[in-house]
Structure formats: structure tokens, C-alpha cells
Amino acid sequence: MNISQFNAGDRIVGQFLLADAKKGVKESGAVYWSMVLQDNSGTMEAKKWDYSPEDEKAIVKGNVIQLDGDVLRYRNALQMKVHSVELIDQDKVDWSRFLSCAPMSVELMKDKLDLCLSKIADHDIAALTKALVKDFLDDFLIYPAAVRNHHDYLGGLLFHSLTMADMAVNVCRVYPMLNRDLVLAGVLIHDLGKTIELSGTKATSFTLEGKLLGHISIGHAELRRKAREMGYFAIDEIPEERRLEHPDLLKKKEVATLLEHIVLSHHSKPEFGSPVMPATREALAVAMIDDLDAKMAILDKAYKGLEPGGITAKLFNMDDRYFYKATFVEEGKTPGLTLAELEEDLK
């Protein structure tokens, strides 16, 4: 039985990845363990109330442990009350049992990425976007998009970007005044900084750069590095009075700057991490698409295991709101557009 199948009252004996593990202190002063258990079906909060020094080696973020516990319902969510834990041989762990994956194969996601890149018509936008994606491709294919919030699974970063691309091509059809090349490039590169912000695929955490800089600043720096490397700011070396003689170089700088602006503004507001607010139509479109996809993914997690007619726990990343799961609305089964549908949209 995996986490997605647990019900209140179940007694569980099994192996789980510790996606997080911290000590807490009760009002009485007693120490307890607070954990997040993970398998390839999802995650669950867990508590071990009787602290033991022997647990120190086993209860470490990133370890796979054997545990015995009871599933209970707390504040409208399932939680595990852990009775005992044991560290297993980490060299013999089958990681496929504990790491959840994007609902689309890596091969298909790579094909969709290649298709999107091939359909960026403007040469300067396409060249810079392709070069930047190439630099981070290996990690882009497998990294999660977050530690815990949205798309926090293997391949989640690329899946999030491609879902945004699905939306972007349709938004640009409805609003033809948008430059589709800029919007499409923006959704594909907006989160590339997460490949440096996050530690990797197992028990993902924030790197030092992630904690101190954040993926927006990192992504902007990498985009600026690549643009300079490719000569997109060569116009700066030409005396100002002669720059109008080089419209091709002026355009390259504007392209790089517009893409930088999309990266910097894709969280919309300073309080959400963006140093600037969207100031072009394309940047606004990317920020809104990003916000929508992230929130839909957050709700997907919250609705997992929730019966129709049920209400979620308060979601802190959704303004501490509850959400209701309708009884008569059938959920869609296909994640995003197929390759053929996307190709048709990109014509």
C-alpha cells in the first residue's frame, strides 16, 4: 500500500523516504520529531512524539527508513503517528519507489520542448532561448519545480514549463497583439534558475545560492551571461551617436532585455520575489500563466485523497483558504496537450 491509498485508522509498516525531518519541542519541554514521508504516490506529514537518541541516525532528511505507525485524521488532513523507525541499507534502495514523477515521460517532454523551441520564429529570440536551454538541459529534464509547493516531483520543472507553453500558445491566439515568440521563450526559460536554486531530485532542498539569491536572480544572471557571451550587448561597445547605424545590434539588446524583464517579473510583485513588476504585455502574460499553473498544481495536491463533497485543509500558499471538491464535476485525465495538438497550435 502506498501513501495515496492510506485511510484514517490504517496501521502501516513499510519503507518511506524522509522528504523532511526536524525536531520540535512541546510546551512541556519534551522533544519530538516532525517528518514528511514520501513515496512515489505522494507525501504525508508524520509525527513521532517519543524522542529517542537512537533515532538520530535514522531520522535524517534524505534517508529511507522502515517505520511502524498509525494513520489518523488531524485538521481535515491525514497524518501518520509514528511508533518506531529503523534505518535501512541506503545502497539497496530502489529509488523509483520513493520519487514521484511528472505525469508525462521524459522522452515526450523532451519532444515537446524541442517542438516549442523550433517554433520560435524570430531568429534572435530563438538563438538566445535555445542556447540557454542547452546549457541547463540535463537538469531541466529531471529537476522538480519546487521543494514542496507545486510540481515538486521528478521532471516537475519541465512539465510546469511545458504546461505553461500549452497555455501560452492559446493565450496568444486569443490575444494576437502579444508577441508569441517572446511569450513562448519566456515560459520556457522563466524558471531555469531553479536548476541552481534547488539541490537535486532526492529530498530536494535549497542550495546556498537558492537561500541567498533565489531562482529569479539566478535565472536573470544566467540569461545575462549567455546574452553577453553571444554578443547581444555588443551595441554597448559602439559610441552612442553611431548606434542607430546598427539596427541589428540594437534589436539584439532589446530582445535580451525583454527576456530579462520576463524572468525578473514573473512573480508579479516584490512581495512575491520579483524585483520588478511586469511592464510589457508579454511579461504580464507569462506572470499570469505561471501563477495559474502553479495554483492549479497546488490544488491538485490538496485534492488528492479528498472525497467529492469534501473541503481541503487551509492552504497557506493560497491565502490560507479552504477549497471545496465538487461532487458532480469529473476531473480531466490528460495532462496538457499532446504533441500533435501542440504542433497544430504552433502552426
Secondary structure as UniProt FT lines:
FT   HELIX           3..5
FT   TURN            8..9
FT   STRAND          11..25
FT   TURN            27..28
FT   STRAND          31..39
FT   TURN            40..41
FT   STRAND          42..48
FT   HELIX           53..56
FT   TURN            57..58
FT   TURN            61..62
FT   STRAND          64..74
FT   TURN            75..76
FT   STRAND          77..87
FT   HELIX           90..92
FT   HELIX           95..97
FT   HELIX           106..118
FT   HELIX           123..140
FT   TURN            141..142
FT   HELIX           156..174
FT   TURN            176..177
FT   HELIX           180..189
FT   TURN            190..193
FT   HELIX           194..197
FT   HELIX           208..212
FT   HELIX           214..229
FT   TURN            230..233
FT   HELIX           234..237
FT   HELIX           240..245
FT   HELIX           247..265
FT   TURN            266..267
FT   HELIX           270..272
FT   HELIX           281..303
FT   TURN            304..305
FT   TURN            308..309
FT   HELIX           316..318
FT   TURN            319..320
FT   HELIX           339..345
//
